[in-house]
Amino acid sequence: MQGTVATWNAEDHSGTVLLDNGQELDFPAEAFAASGLRLLRLGQRIRLDTDEQGRVYRLAIPTMP
C-alpha cells in the first residue's frame, strides 16, 4: 500500500502516513529502521509493508524495490 507522509518525528523516527483512502496510519521507529532510509519529508510518497494485523513493519520509496 502507498501513502503520503503526514507527520514525521526526526528525533524518534516515527510518524504517520495518510493513505490514499483518507485513513491515517501510524508507523513505528522500527519500520523506519528496516527501510534503510535516512530521512523522510512531509508530503513524501512512501510504500508501506504491513503484517497480517495491519501493522507497518517496513517503509520504502515507491520506485525502489
Secondary structure as GFF3:
##gff-version 3
##sequence-region A 1 65
A	DSSP	beta_strand	2	9	.	.	.	ID=ss1
A	DSSP	beta_strand	14	19	.	.	.	ID=ss2
A	DSSP	beta_strand	24	27	.	.	.	ID=ss3
A	DSSP	alpha_helix	29	35	.	.	.	ID=ss4
A	DSSP	beta_strand	45	50	.	.	.	ID=ss5
A	DSSP	beta_strand	56	60	.	.	.	ID=ss6
###
